[in-house]
Amino acid sequence: MSMRNVTTDPRMILLVCSVALLCLLPGSLCAPPTCDELIRPLVGMTPGQAAGSWATLAASMTSASDEVLLGQRDSITFHAYDFTCIQANRFGDECKYYRLNVTLKDNVMTVKAMGISMAGTFYYTSCPDCLVFTFKVEGLDSTDLYLVSKRRELELSEKEEFAAQAKCLNLREPVWMDPTKPLCERKLAEEVTVYGPDFITE
């Protein structure tokens, strides 16, 4: 088909105009999702959904100093066992493990260790094997957003969605972990006796 036939075909012109008009309508499929759509609590969250091993892919921090601390870690992995979570941080050839006691009520988790309480809220994500959640340490005026996944790399659309979620929460641009860096090997909950937290700060 020639360019002339495409541009002069009344049916094609009508189709192009119709699509253009639909994209201009409020709430159309062409419009980017709103913050209300992006920041939706993950209602009905169960412990089973959080079970297993999760690699931290990205985090959006409140402060630049937290970004520096995040950058000191080659990788961060979470291993969830019922009401216990093992956090594994890799620093070069060394791995440090921390034990966290976790309770989950709907989409809100509470983490307690060493007299410190942290609260996290799970949010919707279109990524089928990811978890997105905020985390706030009691007594600190900061809230960070994390993205963990069963994979090491995501599709561009999934990355863009997380960046948009961070923007909706007025957080900094996400820091992405290097997917080529190795993860710490998995340890069972009973093998780890050092209690955290060491979510980012130590």
Buried (B, 14 or more C-beta within 10 A) or exposed (E): EEEEEEEEEEEEEEEEEEEEEEEEEEEEEEEEBEEEEBBBEBEEBEBEBBEEBBBBBBBBBBEEEBBEBBEEBBBBBBBBBEEBBBBBBBEEEEBBBBBBEBEBEEBBBBBBBEEBEBBBBBBBBEBEEBBBBBBBBEEEEBBBBBBBBEBBEBEEEBBEBBBBBBBBBEBBEBBBBEEEEEBBEEBEBEEBEEBBBBBBEE
